[in-house]
């Protein structure tokens, strides 16, 4: 919530708004089955066809070793490079995962074929426990990630580029990634000549 409020503050302090409108939402009932985001998609306040990209922030307060999990960059073309470009200043360790699970509100939009992403700083031992207390929050990490998300979202909002949904992302999971990134090995000899790497 604090990260999102800071991003809202950054948008409201801009001398000129971006080309596209930016809608901010704080959903309720995520733990009970993504109730808030699913309700909004059934009764949207704007046409869902005008939603270019959904960005979800979930559990961004416990960053460790500057590491951030980034989900959904494969749901549209060019998202990973846009995030990476904006990360040059922050120099966070971005873990671009191919996994899309029904574990947070980004999934409601993904199910509707709307490009969607989630930024997350990872699970921890205090997750869903009374021991998850305010003194454990990494305030500097929230600030770093909020600046990155603001810069990235502004890039998207101030662009006239269309971010169409990649239906191929539904078939792309960590196993597909491993297969895709597997080394093909050394090429065999050709005409009696073998290349050395």
MIDRENBA-437318 format. One record per residue (C-alpha): residue number from 1; chain; x negated, y, z negated. Coordinates in Angstrom, 1 decimal, padded with zeros to 4 digits. Each point is the difference from the previous one (the first is absolute). Last residue first. Layout:
% residues N
[NUM, "A", [X, Y, Z]]
...
END
This chain:
% residues 197
[197, "A", [-034.6, -022.5, 029.0]]
[196, "A", [-001.8, -002.4, 002.4]]
[195, "A", [001.5, -000.6, 003.5]]
[194, "A", [-000.5, -003.3, 001.6]]
[193, "A", [-001.1, -000.5, 003.6]]
[192, "A", [000.2, -003.3, 002.0]]
[191, "A", [002.7, 001.4, 002.3]]
[190, "A", [002.1, 000.8, -003.0]]
[189, "A", [-000.8, -001.3, -003.5]]
[188, "A", [002.8, -000.1, -002.6]]
[187, "A", [001.4, 003.2, -001.6]]
[186, "A", [-000.8, 000.3, -003.7]]
[185, "A", [003.0, -000.1, -002.4]]
[184, "A", [003.5, 001.1, 000.6]]
[183, "A", [000.1, 001.7, -003.4]]
[182, "A", [003.4, 000.0, -001.7]]
[181, "A", [001.7, 003.4, -000.1]]
[180, "A", [003.2, -001.1, 001.7]]
[179, "A", [000.2, -003.2, -002.0]]
[178, "A", [-000.6, 001.8, -003.3]]
[177, "A", [002.6, 002.6, 001.0]]
[176, "A", [002.6, -002.6, 001.0]]
[175, "A", [-000.4, -001.5, -003.5]]
[174, "A", [000.3, 003.4, -001.7]]
[173, "A", [003.3, 000.6, 001.8]]
[172, "A", [000.9, 001.3, 003.5]]
[171, "A", [003.3, -001.5, 001.3]]
[170, "A", [002.2, 002.9, -001.1]]
[169, "A", [-002.7, 002.4, 001.1]]
[168, "A", [000.7, -001.0, 003.6]]
[167, "A", [003.2, 002.1, -000.2]]
[166, "A", [-002.1, 003.1, 000.1]]
[165, "A", [002.3, 002.8, -001.0]]
[164, "A", [-000.4, 003.2, 002.0]]
[163, "A", [-001.9, 003.0, -001.4]]
[162, "A", [000.7, 002.7, 002.5]]
[161, "A", [-002.5, 002.8, 000.1]]
[160, "A", [001.2, 003.6, -000.5]]
[159, "A", [-002.4, 000.4, -002.8]]
[158, "A", [000.3, 002.2, -003.1]]
[157, "A", [001.8, -002.6, -002.0]]
[156, "A", [-002.5, -002.8, 000.7]]
[155, "A", [-003.0, 002.1, -000.8]]
[154, "A", [001.8, 001.4, -003.0]]
[153, "A", [000.6, -003.6, -001.2]]
[152, "A", [-003.7, -000.7, 000.2]]
[151, "A", [-001.1, 003.1, -001.7]]
[150, "A", [002.6, -000.4, -002.8]]
[149, "A", [-000.8, -003.7, -000.4]]
[148, "A", [-003.7, 000.7, -000.3]]
[147, "A", [000.5, 002.8, -002.5]]
[146, "A", [002.3, -002.2, -002.0]]
[145, "A", [-002.6, -002.8, 000.0]]
[144, "A", [-002.7, 002.3, -001.4]]
[143, "A", [002.3, 001.5, -002.6]]
[142, "A", [001.3, -003.4, -001.1]]
[141, "A", [-003.6, -001.3, -000.3]]
[140, "A", [-001.0, 003.0, -002.1]]
[139, "A", [002.9, -000.6, -002.3]]
[138, "A", [-000.9, -003.7, -000.5]]
[137, "A", [002.7, -001.0, -002.4]]
[136, "A", [-001.0, -002.2, -003.0]]
[135, "A", [000.9, 002.6, -002.6]]
[134, "A", [003.6, 000.0, 001.3]]
[133, "A", [000.7, -003.6, -001.2]]
[132, "A", [000.4, -003.3, 001.7]]
[131, "A", [-000.2, -002.0, -003.3]]
[130, "A", [003.8, -000.4, 000.0]]
[129, "A", [-000.4, -002.4, 002.9]]
[128, "A", [001.3, 000.1, 003.6]]
[127, "A", [-003.6, 000.2, 001.4]]
[126, "A", [-002.5, 000.2, -002.9]]
[125, "A", [-002.5, -002.4, 001.6]]
[124, "A", [-000.2, 001.9, 003.2]]
[123, "A", [001.6, 000.1, 003.5]]
[122, "A", [-001.5, 002.1, 002.7]]
[121, "A", [-000.4, 003.7, 000.9]]
[120, "A", [002.9, 000.1, 002.4]]
[119, "A", [000.8, 002.0, 003.2]]
[118, "A", [002.9, -001.3, 002.0]]
[117, "A", [000.9, 000.4, 003.6]]
[116, "A", [003.1, -000.1, 002.2]]
[115, "A", [000.8, 000.2, 003.7]]
[114, "A", [003.8, -000.4, 000.2]]
[113, "A", [001.1, -003.4, 001.3]]
[112, "A", [002.9, -000.2, -002.5]]
[111, "A", [-001.8, -002.8, -002.0]]
[110, "A", [-003.0, 002.3, -000.2]]
[109, "A", [002.1, 002.7, -001.5]]
[108, "A", [001.2, -002.2, -002.9]]
[107, "A", [-003.6, -001.3, -000.3]]
[106, "A", [-001.4, 003.4, -000.8]]
[105, "A", [002.0, -000.2, -003.2]]
[104, "A", [-002.2, -002.5, -001.8]]
[103, "A", [-000.6, -003.7, -000.3]]
[102, "A", [001.6, -001.4, 003.1]]
[101, "A", [-003.4, -000.9, 001.4]]
[100, "A", [-002.0, 001.3, 003.0]]
[99, "A", [-003.5, -001.3, 000.2]]
[98, "A", [-002.4, 001.2, 002.7]]
[97, "A", [-002.1, 001.8, -002.6]]
[96, "A", [-002.1, 003.1, 000.5]]
[95, "A", [-002.2, 000.2, -003.1]]
[94, "A", [-001.1, 003.6, -000.2]]
[93, "A", [-003.1, 000.8, -002.1]]
[92, "A", [000.5, 003.7, -000.6]]
[91, "A", [-002.3, 002.5, 001.7]]
[90, "A", [002.2, 003.0, -000.8]]
[89, "A", [-001.4, 002.1, 002.8]]
[88, "A", [000.0, -002.7, 002.7]]
[87, "A", [003.3, -001.3, -001.2]]
[86, "A", [002.0, 002.2, 002.4]]
[85, "A", [-001.7, -001.8, 002.9]]
[84, "A", [000.6, -003.4, -001.5]]
[83, "A", [003.7, 000.7, -000.5]]
[82, "A", [000.4, 001.2, 003.6]]
[81, "A", [-002.0, -003.0, 001.3]]
[80, "A", [002.2, -002.5, -001.9]]
[79, "A", [003.2, 001.6, 001.2]]
[78, "A", [-001.0, -000.1, 003.7]]
[77, "A", [002.9, -002.1, 001.3]]
[76, "A", [002.9, -001.0, -002.2]]
[75, "A", [000.8, -002.7, -002.6]]
[74, "A", [-003.7, -001.0, -000.1]]
[73, "A", [-000.8, 002.7, -002.6]]
[72, "A", [002.5, -001.7, -002.3]]
[71, "A", [-001.8, -000.4, -003.3]]
[70, "A", [-003.0, 002.0, -001.3]]
[69, "A", [-001.6, -001.3, -003.2]]
[68, "A", [-002.2, 002.6, -001.6]]
[67, "A", [-003.4, -000.5, -001.6]]
[66, "A", [-002.0, 002.9, -001.6]]
[65, "A", [-001.6, -002.6, -002.3]]
[64, "A", [003.2, -000.2, -002.0]]
[63, "A", [003.2, 001.9, 000.7]]
[62, "A", [002.6, -000.4, -002.8]]
[61, "A", [002.6, 002.8, 000.8]]
[60, "A", [001.0, -000.8, 003.5]]
[59, "A", [002.7, -002.6, -001.0]]
[58, "A", [002.2, 000.4, 003.0]]
[57, "A", [-000.2, 002.8, 002.6]]
[56, "A", [002.2, -000.7, 003.1]]
[55, "A", [-000.3, 001.7, 003.3]]
[54, "A", [002.8, -000.3, 002.6]]
[53, "A", [-000.8, 001.1, 003.5]]
[52, "A", [002.0, 001.6, 002.8]]
[51, "A", [003.4, 000.1, -001.7]]
[50, "A", [002.2, 001.7, 002.7]]
[49, "A", [001.7, -003.3, 000.9]]
[48, "A", [000.9, -000.3, -003.7]]
[47, "A", [002.4, 002.9, 000.5]]
[46, "A", [-000.2, 002.3, -003.1]]
[45, "A", [001.6, -000.4, -003.4]]
[44, "A", [000.1, -003.8, 000.5]]
[43, "A", [002.8, -002.2, -001.3]]
[42, "A", [-001.1, -003.6, 000.6]]
[41, "A", [-003.7, 001.1, 000.2]]
[40, "A", [000.5, 002.0, -003.2]]
[39, "A", [001.4, -003.1, -001.7]]
[38, "A", [-002.9, -002.2, 001.1]]
[37, "A", [-002.4, 002.6, -001.3]]
[36, "A", [001.7, 000.2, -003.4]]
[35, "A", [000.7, -003.7, -000.5]]
[34, "A", [-003.5, -001.3, 000.8]]
[33, "A", [000.9, -003.3, -001.7]]
[32, "A", [000.3, 000.5, -003.7]]
[31, "A", [-003.6, 001.3, -000.4]]
[30, "A", [000.6, 002.8, 002.6]]
[29, "A", [003.2, 001.1, -001.9]]
[28, "A", [-000.6, 003.7, 000.5]]
[27, "A", [-001.5, 001.9, 002.9]]
[26, "A", [-001.9, 003.3, -000.2]]
[25, "A", [000.4, 001.6, 003.4]]
[24, "A", [-001.9, 002.7, 002.0]]
[23, "A", [001.1, 000.9, 003.5]]
[22, "A", [-002.5, 001.7, 002.3]]
[21, "A", [001.3, 002.0, 003.0]]
[20, "A", [-002.1, -000.1, 003.1]]
[19, "A", [-002.1, 002.8, 001.5]]
[18, "A", [-001.9, 000.6, -003.3]]
[17, "A", [001.0, 003.0, -002.2]]
[16, "A", [-002.1, 003.2, 000.2]]
[15, "A", [-001.6, 001.8, -002.9]]
[14, "A", [-000.2, -003.3, -001.9]]
[13, "A", [000.8, 000.2, -003.7]]
[12, "A", [003.2, -002.1, 000.2]]
[11, "A", [-001.9, -002.8, 001.7]]
[10, "A", [-002.7, -000.1, -002.7]]
[9, "A", [002.6, 000.1, -002.8]]
[8, "A", [001.8, -003.0, 001.6]]
[7, "A", [-003.3, -001.9, 000.0]]
[6, "A", [-000.6, 000.9, -003.6]]
[5, "A", [003.5, -001.3, -000.9]]
[4, "A", [-000.7, -003.2, 001.9]]
[3, "A", [-003.2, -000.6, -002.0]]
[2, "A", [001.8, 000.7, -003.3]]
[1, "A", [002.8, -002.4, 000.9]]
END
